[in-house]
Amino acid sequence: MFRSIAALFPRPLPRLRSLFGVRTGAGTCVAACLALLLPAALGAQDVLGHLPRSSPYHDVESPHELSVIGGYLVLARDAAGVAPRSSPVVGIREVLHLGGPLIFFARVTHTFSDRTVLDPAFPRALRVLGTTSDPLTIADVNFGLNLTGDRSWHYLVPMISAGIGAVSDLGKSRDVGGYTFGTSLAIPFGGGIRWVPPGRFSAHVDAYDYIWRYKYPSSYHTVAIDNSSVIPPAHSLSGYRTNGMFTLGVSYAILH
């Protein structure tokens, strides 16, 4: 059964790379944490043998929650070295309990990234012109499963989810080399653990991988006077990779 949970985050996750060899492993971290909580998830489906006051299982009655979240977005270096860098992240999340173990949530996060500016016409030694602020906004919607159903185990609720969204620099203009991050489809998947004590407030910790596409301008194939180029002409100007987001959040139950 431990293997069945781990199978939700299979080995290819840490091996999933862009065309340029970047890798992340947030999904593997989630799988390990959830596997440790698997006995609780199974036991929550059968609470016989415990008196109500001594049972480790408790009903969770929070069908609608709002969260404030903060954490860190881990972005591995890209081939050209011009994509936004890893940075702190803040955001909000709204969760709806759809019934049984099924939940739905929408999330919007904002990074405080910066990135390197290159001029591909210059030789390698003179190509870097400096850095510029390039924050990203990520919005996604997700369906998830509470692994303990509509109960908690010692007030803990492990969950997994996947969804779809978008990541964007919100229209930032192209730099001197023609690069801009732009807007890309984003695919999030991962999970976390909620701490749900009695009352309206709760907390959660989450780890997610986001897959999105990177694109470079055709000028990055330009061969400079030292016979170098930002991206070798034989290589693609686009590729997909995973990026890890790790967050903590505090939630308030609107309905209780």
C-alpha positions in Angstrom: 0.0 0.0 0.0 2.9 2.3 0.7 3.9 1.8 -2.9 0.5 2.7 -4.1 0.8 6.2 -2.5 4.4 6.6 -3.8 3.1 5.7 -7.2 1.2 8.9 -7.3 4.5 10.7 -7.4 6.6 8.2 -9.5 10.3 8.1 -9.9 10.3 10.2 -13.1 9.6 13.3 -11.0 13.2 13.9 -9.8 14.3 12.9 -13.3 11.8 15.1 -15.1 14.0 17.7 -16.8 13.8 20.5 -19.3 15.6 20.1 -22.6 18.6 21.6 -20.7 18.9 19.0 -17.8 17.2 20.9 -15.0 15.6 18.8 -12.2 13.5 19.3 -9.1 12.0 16.9 -6.5 9.1 18.5 -4.6 6.9 15.6 -5.6 9.3 13.1 -4.1 9.3 15.0 -0.7 5.4 14.9 -0.7 5.3 11.2 -1.5 7.6 10.4 1.4 5.6 12.5 3.9 2.3 11.1 2.8 3.6 7.5 3.0 4.5 8.1 6.7 0.8 9.1 7.3 -0.7 6.2 5.3 -1.7 4.2 8.4 -3.6 7.1 9.7 -5.4 7.6 6.4 -6.4 4.0 6.4 -7.5 4.0 10.0 -9.6 7.1 9.6 -12.0 5.0 7.5 -12.7 2.8 10.5 -12.9 4.3 13.9 -14.4 1.3 15.7 -12.6 0.4 19.0 -12.2 3.9 20.3 -14.4 5.8 22.7 -15.3 9.3 21.3 -13.1 11.1 23.8 -10.1 8.8 23.3 -10.3 8.4 19.5 -7.5 10.0 17.5 -10.0 10.7 14.7 -12.0 13.9 14.6 -14.6 15.2 12.2 -13.5 18.1 10.1 -16.2 20.7 9.6 -14.7 23.5 7.5 -16.4 23.4 4.1 -15.1 26.8 3.0 -11.7 28.2 3.9 -9.5 31.2 3.0 -5.7 31.0 3.5 -2.8 33.3 3.5 0.3 31.5 2.3 4.0 32.3 2.1 7.1 30.3 1.2 9.8 29.8 -1.5 9.7 29.1 -5.2 12.8 27.0 -6.3 13.7 27.7 -9.9 16.7 25.8 -11.3 19.1 27.7 -13.6 18.0 27.6 -17.2 20.2 27.1 -20.2 20.6 30.7 -21.1 20.7 31.9 -17.5 18.1 34.6 -18.1 14.9 33.2 -16.6 13.5 34.5 -13.3 15.4 33.2 -10.3 14.3 31.5 -7.1 12.6 33.8 -4.7 10.2 34.1 -1.8 6.5 33.8 -2.7 3.3 35.0 -1.1 -0.3 34.4 -2.0 -3.9 33.4 -1.1 -5.8 30.1 -1.4 -9.5 29.4 -1.3 -10.7 25.8 -0.5 -14.1 24.2 -0.9 -14.9 20.8 0.6 -17.0 19.1 -2.1 -18.0 16.1 0.0 -16.2 13.0 1.4 -12.5 13.2 0.6 -12.9 15.5 -2.4 -11.8 19.1 -2.3 -11.4 22.0 -4.8 -9.1 25.0 -4.3 -8.0 28.0 -6.2 -4.6 29.6 -5.5 -2.8 32.8 -6.6 0.8 33.4 -5.7 3.3 36.1 -6.5 7.1 35.9 -6.5 9.8 38.6 -6.0 12.2 37.3 -8.7 14.9 39.0 -10.6 16.9 37.8 -13.6 20.0 38.5 -15.7 19.9 40.6 -18.8 22.0 39.5 -21.8 22.9 41.1 -25.2 23.4 38.1 -27.5 25.3 40.3 -30.0 28.2 40.7 -27.6 31.0 38.1 -27.1 30.6 35.9 -24.0 32.9 38.0 -21.8 30.8 41.1 -22.3 27.4 39.7 -22.8 26.0 40.1 -19.2 24.6 43.6 -18.8 23.2 43.3 -15.3 20.0 42.2 -13.6 16.4 43.4 -13.6 13.3 42.8 -11.5 11.0 40.2 -13.0 8.3 39.0 -10.6 6.0 36.3 -11.6 2.3 35.7 -10.8 1.0 32.1 -10.7 -2.8 31.3 -10.7 -4.1 27.7 -10.6 -7.2 25.7 -9.8 -6.9 22.2 -8.4 -8.9 19.1 -7.3 -7.6 17.2 -4.4 -8.2 14.2 -2.0 -8.0 14.3 1.7 -6.4 11.0 2.5 -8.3 10.7 5.8 -11.6 11.5 4.2 -13.7 14.0 6.2 -11.9 13.2 9.4 -8.5 14.2 10.8 -6.0 12.0 12.6 -4.7 13.7 15.7 -6.0 16.9 14.0 -3.8 16.2 10.9 -5.2 15.8 7.4 -2.8 14.7 4.6 -3.9 15.6 1.1 -2.8 15.3 -2.6 -3.9 17.3 -5.6 -3.3 18.3 -9.2 -4.6 21.0 -11.4 -4.0 23.5 -14.2 -3.1 27.2 -14.3 -0.9 29.9 -15.8 2.3 31.7 -14.9 3.0 35.2 -16.2 5.2 38.3 -15.9 2.0 40.3 -16.6 3.3 41.9 -19.8 6.8 43.0 -18.9 8.5 44.4 -22.0 11.3 42.6 -23.8 14.9 43.4 -22.8 17.7 44.5 -25.1 18.3 40.9 -26.2 14.7 40.3 -27.1 13.9 38.1 -24.1 10.7 38.3 -21.9 9.3 35.5 -19.8 5.7 36.1 -21.0 2.8 33.8 -20.1 2.8 30.1 -20.0 0.5 27.2 -19.2 1.3 25.8 -15.7 0.6 22.3 -14.4 0.8 21.9 -10.6 0.8 18.7 -8.7 1.8 17.8 -5.1 0.2 17.8 -1.7 0.6 18.7 1.9 -0.6 18.3 5.5 -3.3 20.4 7.2 -3.4 20.9 11.0 -7.1 21.3 11.9 -7.6 21.9 15.6 -11.1 22.8 17.0 -12.3 26.2 16.0 -12.1 28.3 12.8 -8.3 28.6 12.4 -6.0 25.9 10.9 -2.6 25.7 9.3 -1.0 23.8 6.4 2.3 23.0 4.9 2.5 22.1 1.1 5.0 21.1 -1.5 4.2 21.4 -5.2 5.9 20.9 -8.5 4.9 23.2 -11.4 5.6 22.3 -15.0 5.8 25.2 -17.5 7.5 26.1 -20.7 10.4 28.4 -21.3 11.0 30.2 -24.6 13.9 32.2 -25.9 14.1 34.7 -28.8 15.7 33.7 -32.1 18.5 36.2 -31.3 19.9 33.7 -28.8 21.1 31.6 -31.7 23.2 34.6 -32.9 26.9 33.7 -33.2 29.1 36.6 -31.8 32.6 37.6 -33.0 34.1 35.1 -30.5 32.1 32.3 -32.2 29.9 31.9 -29.1 26.1 32.1 -28.8 23.7 32.2 -25.9 22.0 29.0 -27.1 23.9 26.8 -29.5 22.3 27.0 -33.0 21.6 23.2 -33.0 19.6 23.4 -29.7 15.9 24.2 -29.3 14.8 27.7 -28.2 12.1 26.2 -25.9 11.6 23.5 -23.4 9.6 22.3 -20.3 10.9 21.9 -16.8 9.6 21.5 -13.2 9.8 24.1 -10.5 9.3 23.4 -6.8 7.2 25.6 -4.5 7.2 25.1 -0.7 4.7 27.0 1.4 3.2 27.4 4.8 -0.3 28.8 5.3 -2.8 29.9 7.9 -6.5 29.3 7.1 -9.8 30.7 8.4 -13.1 28.7 8.0 -15.7 31.0 6.5 -18.4 28.4 7.1 -18.1 26.2 10.2 
